[in-house]
Structure formats: C-alpha cells, structure tokens
C-alpha cells in the first residue's frame, strides 16, 4: 500500500471552473486508474487550501499511474486552478500496518 498526499491552494477566482473540471474529468480519471484503492479530499477550514489523499495498492501501481500520459494531462489541468502544490508519499507503518479502532 502507498498513500499519496497532495496539498494545494485553489485559485478563488477559478472555483466554478475547477469544480466542473474536478467532477467531470479529474475525479473520474483517478477513480479509473488501476491499483487505486481510495480517494479522499479535505478542505482546510476557512481557506482555499485542499488536501487530497490517494491510496494505491502498491508503489508499482502508483508508478505506472504517474508514467501514464493521461495522468500528465490531468495534472496539467489541475495546475490551471491551483498553486502552492506539494506531494508526499507514505508507506505502511511497521508498528501499525492496519487501522486501529477504539474499543467500545
């Protein structure tokens, strides 16, 4: 498993265009990528800063997705509506390899 985290700031003057592109192109694309397990998104309270988490089944799947020309096209579109873009990649914790839940 690999978790890819991206953070960016949405251009407030392009929110409607971004929303349309995200719903019609960006999100459907990522959900169709082989090896994609889960896509989550968050917005920082009171700002235009967003966090997107994409969980892939392996580093190999992520690497193939990243090398895909369609990914480069999608990321170029994303860049039209955002700035301050950052990527981080996370691997499974050896101490907590599976999610823990509190006992009830």
N, CA, C and O of each residue as an XYZ file, in Angstrom:
416
protein
N       0.841     -1.169      0.000
C       0.000      0.000      0.000
C       0.889      1.236      0.000
O       1.942      1.259      0.636
N       0.456      2.248     -0.712
C       1.139      3.535     -0.707
C       0.069      4.617     -0.645
O      -0.953      4.538     -1.326
N       0.315      5.609      0.170
C      -0.597      6.738      0.292
C       0.095      7.954     -0.307
O       1.182      8.337      0.124
N      -0.541      8.551     -1.298
C      -0.007      9.746     -1.936
C      -0.840     10.918     -1.457
O      -2.064     10.930     -1.592
N      -0.163     11.892     -0.899
C      -0.827     13.067     -0.337
C      -0.434     14.281     -1.164
O       0.750     14.540     -1.382
N      -1.429     15.015     -1.620
C      -1.127     16.257     -2.331
C      -1.872     17.395     -1.657
O      -3.028     17.261     -1.257
N      -1.190     18.498     -1.543
C      -1.779     19.703     -0.961
C      -1.611     20.824     -1.966
O      -0.571     20.952     -2.614
N      -2.646     21.629     -2.083
C      -2.575     22.778     -2.983
C      -3.578     23.818     -2.529
O      -4.434     23.561     -1.682
N      -3.453     24.980     -3.103
C      -4.384     26.068     -2.821
C      -5.169     26.343     -4.088
O      -4.595     26.570     -5.153
N      -6.485     26.320     -3.963
C      -7.339     26.608     -5.108
C      -7.323     28.094     -5.403
O      -7.323     28.915     -4.485
N      -7.310     28.444     -6.684
C      -7.425     29.844     -7.074
C      -8.879     30.258     -6.882
O      -9.766     29.754     -7.571
N      -9.125     31.173     -5.949
C     -10.509     31.517     -5.600
C     -11.289     32.100     -6.773
O     -12.517     32.016     -6.789
N     -10.613     32.684     -7.747
C     -11.296     33.246     -8.913
C     -11.682     32.181     -9.945
O     -12.378     32.475    -10.917
N     -11.224     30.942     -9.725
C     -11.489     29.871    -10.692
C     -12.233     28.692    -10.060
O     -12.183     27.581    -10.587
N     -12.919     28.918     -8.941
C     -13.561     27.819     -8.220
C     -14.620     27.100     -9.052
O     -14.676     25.870     -9.042
N     -15.451     27.835     -9.763
C     -16.508     27.202    -10.563
C     -15.898     26.338    -11.661
O     -16.353     25.218    -11.897
N     -14.874     26.852    -12.327
C     -14.205     26.093    -13.387
C     -13.520     24.853    -12.818
O     -13.582     23.770    -13.400
N     -12.865     25.032    -11.667
C     -12.190     23.914    -11.006
C     -13.200     22.828    -10.631
O     -12.969     21.646    -10.886
N     -14.313     23.231    -10.026
C     -15.326     22.273     -9.587
C     -15.837     21.461    -10.766
O     -15.973     20.241    -10.669
N     -16.117     22.124    -11.868
C     -16.608     21.439    -13.076
C     -15.559     20.452    -13.589
O     -15.878     19.299    -13.880
N     -14.335     20.895    -13.697
C     -13.252     20.040    -14.196
C     -13.008     18.862    -13.240
O     -12.818     17.729    -13.682
N     -13.014     19.132    -11.956
C     -12.789     18.069    -10.970
C     -13.874     17.004    -11.061
O     -13.573     15.811    -11.073
N     -15.124     17.423    -11.124
C     -16.245     16.472    -11.172
C     -16.301     15.701    -12.484
O     -16.607     14.508    -12.495
N     -16.008     16.376    -13.584
C     -16.167     15.753    -14.901
C     -14.918     15.018    -15.402
O     -15.028     14.065    -16.174
N     -13.734     15.458    -14.966
C     -12.511     14.870    -15.521
C     -11.544     14.317    -14.476
O     -11.157     13.151    -14.544
N     -11.157     15.145    -13.516
C     -10.081     14.764    -12.590
C     -10.483     13.585    -11.703
O      -9.778     12.577    -11.660
N     -11.605     13.701    -10.998
C     -12.022     12.636    -10.088
C     -12.327     11.340    -10.849
O     -11.823     10.284    -10.466
N     -13.143     11.390    -11.924
C     -13.389     10.136    -12.654
C     -12.102      9.479    -13.181
O     -11.983      8.254    -13.200
N     -11.153     10.306    -13.604
C      -9.893      9.735    -14.091
C      -9.196      8.964    -12.978
O      -8.869      7.788    -13.143
N      -8.967      9.626    -11.843
C      -8.236      8.965    -10.767
C      -8.942      7.707    -10.290
O      -8.285      6.725     -9.945
N     -10.269      7.718    -10.266
C     -11.010      6.532     -9.827
C     -10.915      5.383    -10.832
O     -11.211      4.238    -10.489
N     -10.511      5.673    -12.054
C     -10.375      4.626    -13.077
C      -8.968      4.047    -13.163
O      -8.750      3.070    -13.878
N      -8.021      4.625    -12.456
C      -6.622      4.194    -12.546
C      -6.447      2.831    -11.867
O      -6.861      2.657    -10.720
N      -5.835      1.860    -12.566
C      -5.592      0.545    -11.956
C      -4.754      0.671    -10.683
O      -3.754      1.389    -10.653
N      -5.169     -0.025     -9.653
C      -4.448     -0.003     -8.381
C      -4.947      1.036     -7.404
O      -4.552      1.017     -6.238
N      -5.807      1.946     -7.845
C      -6.379      2.954     -6.945
C      -7.343      2.253     -5.993
O      -8.272      1.570     -6.424
N      -7.112      2.428     -4.698
C      -7.984      1.810     -3.704
C      -8.983      2.805     -3.121
O     -10.134      2.463     -2.853
N      -8.520      4.046     -2.928
C      -9.394      5.033     -2.285
C      -8.896      6.441     -2.577
O      -7.694      6.691     -2.671
N      -9.847      7.348     -2.717
C      -9.553      8.768     -2.938
C     -10.320      9.550     -1.886
O     -11.532      9.391     -1.745
N      -9.613     10.392     -1.148
C     -10.232     11.237     -0.118
C      -9.780     12.669     -0.330
O      -8.673     12.917     -0.809
N     -10.630     13.599      0.025
C     -10.264     15.014     -0.104
C     -10.778     15.786      1.101
O     -11.819     15.466      1.673
N     -10.020     16.809      1.469
C     -10.351     17.644      2.619
C     -10.069     19.101      2.262
O      -9.223     19.398      1.419
N     -10.778     19.980      2.906
C     -10.531     21.410      2.708
C     -10.235     22.036      4.057
O     -10.960     21.813      5.026
N      -9.173     22.817      4.118
C      -8.805     23.486      5.363
C      -9.890     24.498      5.710
O     -10.288     25.316      4.881
N     -10.349     24.425      6.925
C     -11.426     25.302      7.398
C     -11.103     26.773      7.119
O     -10.048     27.270      7.514
N     -12.011     27.454      6.444
C     -11.882     28.892      6.229
C     -10.839     29.317      5.215
O     -10.455     30.486      5.173
N     -10.369     28.370      4.387
C      -9.356     28.742      3.400
C      -9.638     28.030      2.076
O     -10.632     27.317      1.936
N      -8.759     28.236      1.131
C      -8.868     27.572     -0.167
C      -7.834     26.454     -0.294
O      -7.592     25.947     -1.389
N      -7.235     26.077      0.817
C      -6.221     25.019      0.850
C      -6.910     23.660      0.864
O      -7.829     23.440      1.653
N      -6.471     22.745     -0.004
C      -7.062     21.414     -0.067
C      -6.007     20.326      0.108
O      -4.840     20.499     -0.243
N      -6.444     19.225      0.648
C      -5.622     18.032      0.827
C      -6.338     16.897      0.107
O      -7.519     16.647      0.347
N      -5.621     16.214     -0.772
C      -6.163     15.053     -1.472
C      -5.268     13.869     -1.123
O      -4.044     13.943     -1.231
N      -5.901     12.775     -0.701
C      -5.177     11.547     -0.394
C      -5.623     10.467     -1.366
O      -6.816     10.217     -1.532
N      -4.651      9.834     -2.002
C      -4.930      8.739     -2.925
C      -4.190      7.507     -2.423
O      -2.967      7.510     -2.281
N      -4.947      6.472     -2.162
C      -4.346      5.233     -1.687
C      -4.281      4.238     -2.849
O      -5.288      3.937     -3.489
N      -3.082      3.744     -3.100
C      -2.848      2.759     -4.147
C      -2.453      1.434     -3.511
O      -1.957      1.401     -2.385
N      -2.675      0.349     -4.231
C      -2.360     -0.968     -3.690
C      -0.855     -1.239     -3.625
O      -0.417     -2.108     -2.872
N      -0.054     -0.495     -4.413
C       1.397     -0.732     -4.417
C       2.140      0.464     -5.014
O       1.548      1.315     -5.678
N       3.447      0.507     -4.764
C       4.288      1.524     -5.390
C       4.312      1.323     -6.907
O       4.401      2.286     -7.668
N       4.233      0.079     -7.331
C       4.221     -0.213     -8.764
C       2.995      0.414     -9.442
O       3.116      1.017    -10.508
N       1.832      0.271     -8.830
C       0.613      0.872     -9.393
C       0.732      2.390     -9.464
O       0.368      3.006    -10.466
N       1.242      2.979     -8.397
C       1.424      4.430     -8.381
C       2.390      4.862     -9.480
O       2.134      5.832    -10.193
N       3.506      4.135     -9.614
C       4.496      4.472    -10.637
C       3.927      4.387    -12.041
O       4.196      5.252    -12.874
N       3.142      3.349    -12.311
C       2.510      3.216    -13.628
C       1.524      4.354    -13.873
O       1.449      4.896    -14.976
N       0.765      4.712    -12.832
C      -0.183      5.829    -12.973
C       0.564      7.121    -13.272
O       0.144      7.902    -14.126
N       1.655      7.344    -12.579
C       2.425      8.577    -12.754
C       3.047      8.663    -14.146
O       3.180      9.754    -14.700
N       3.426      7.521    -14.710
C       4.027      7.496    -16.042
C       3.018      7.596    -17.176
O       3.397      7.799    -18.329
N       1.758      7.456    -16.860
C       0.709      7.481    -17.876
C       0.563      8.893    -18.460
O       0.426      9.851    -17.699
N       0.590      9.043    -19.777
C       0.419     10.372    -20.385
C      -0.893     11.054    -19.978
O      -0.952     12.279    -19.880
N      -1.931     10.267    -19.745
C      -3.216     10.847    -19.321
C      -3.074     11.495    -17.938
O      -3.695     12.524    -17.673
N      -2.261     10.900    -17.055
C      -2.017     11.496    -15.738
C      -1.358     12.859    -15.893
O      -1.724     13.814    -15.207
N      -0.400     12.946    -16.783
C       0.281     14.223    -17.011
C      -0.708     15.273    -17.529
O      -0.630     16.442    -17.152
N      -1.632     14.856    -18.389
C      -2.661     15.760    -18.897
C      -3.586     16.230    -17.767
O      -3.903     17.415    -17.668
N      -4.008     15.299    -16.927
C      -4.891     15.633    -15.802
C      -4.187     16.568    -14.823
O      -4.788     17.528    -14.341
N      -2.929     16.295    -14.531
C      -2.183     17.136    -13.588
C      -1.965     18.537    -14.168
O      -1.950     19.518    -13.425
N      -1.800     18.634    -15.471
C      -1.667     19.951    -16.107
C      -2.964     20.743    -15.970
O      -2.936     21.955    -15.755
N      -4.094     20.062    -16.094
C      -5.381     20.741    -15.907
C      -5.540     21.205    -14.464
O      -5.987     22.322    -14.204
N      -5.166     20.327    -13.528
C      -5.254     20.666    -12.110
C      -4.431     21.930    -11.829
O      -4.850     22.798    -11.063
N      -3.280     22.015    -12.446
C      -2.388     23.160    -12.239
C      -2.986     24.479    -12.730
O      -2.563     25.549    -12.292
N      -3.958     24.412    -13.629
C      -4.619     25.636    -14.102
C      -5.448     26.305    -13.006
O      -5.724     27.503    -13.071
N      -5.842     25.522    -12.003
C      -6.770     26.012    -10.975
C      -6.163     26.081     -9.583
O      -6.843     26.466     -8.632
N      -4.890     25.715     -9.449
C      -4.270     25.646     -8.119
C      -2.866     26.255     -8.128
O      -2.283     26.504     -9.184
N      -2.349     26.485     -6.936
C      -0.943     26.871     -6.778
C      -0.448     26.321     -5.438
O      -1.222     25.707     -4.703
N       0.809     26.529     -5.116
C       1.431     26.004     -3.890
C       1.278     24.491     -3.783
O       0.956     23.971     -2.714
N       1.503     23.798     -4.866
C       1.288     22.360     -4.927
C       2.434     21.604     -4.264
O       3.602     21.915     -4.503
N       2.111     20.613     -3.435
C       3.103     19.769     -2.758
C       2.659     18.315     -2.837
O       1.464     18.022     -2.783
N       3.623     17.401     -2.966
C       3.364     15.964     -2.936
C       4.119     15.333     -1.776
O       5.218     15.767     -1.432
N       3.530     14.317     -1.182
C       4.241     13.458     -0.224
C       3.765     12.040     -0.466
O       2.618     11.806     -0.846
N       4.661     11.105     -0.239
C       4.327      9.707     -0.405
C       4.594      8.983      0.914
O       5.637      9.167      1.542
N       3.633      8.159      1.317
C       3.723      7.460      2.592
C       3.644      5.952      2.367
O       2.910      5.479      1.499
N       4.406      5.210      3.156
C       4.389      3.755      3.127
C       3.692      3.272      4.407
O       3.423      4.065      5.309
N       3.411      2.005      4.475
C       2.757      1.416      5.645
C       3.680      1.479      6.858
O       4.885      1.254      6.741
N       3.119      1.780      8.003
C       3.872      1.782      9.255
C       4.145      0.345      9.697
O       3.228     -0.476      9.724
N       5.404      0.031     10.046
C       5.674     -1.320     10.541
C       5.032     -1.561     11.914
O       4.746     -2.705     12.268
N       4.807     -0.515     12.674
C       4.213     -0.642     14.004
C       2.690     -0.805     13.937
O       2.108     -1.583     14.693
N       2.048     -0.058     13.018
C       0.583     -0.116     12.883
C       0.255     -0.312     11.397
O      -0.115      0.645     10.716
N       0.387     -1.536     10.894
C       0.159     -1.773      9.455
C      -1.307     -1.723      9.043
O      -1.608     -1.535      7.865
N      -2.215     -1.887      9.987
C      -3.647     -1.832      9.721
C      -4.274     -0.776     10.621
O      -3.751     -0.497     11.699
N      -5.389     -0.185     10.193
C      -6.055      0.815     11.037
C      -6.467      0.223     12.396
O      -6.907     -0.923     12.493
N      -6.309      1.027     13.410
C      -6.735      0.633     14.759
C      -8.011      1.404     15.088
O      -8.175      2.557     14.691
N      -8.895      0.757     15.808
C     -10.144      1.399     16.203
C     -10.295      1.266     17.705
O      -9.934      0.237     18.276
N     -10.830      2.304     18.358
C     -11.006      2.222     19.800
C     -12.008      1.116     20.180
O     -12.938      0.819     19.430
N     -11.801      0.530     21.334
C     -12.743     -0.474     21.841
C     -13.952      0.249     22.401
O     -13.837      1.306     23.022
N     -15.103     -0.339     22.170
C     -16.341      0.303     22.651
C     -16.890     -0.448     23.825
O     -17.925     -0.067     24.371
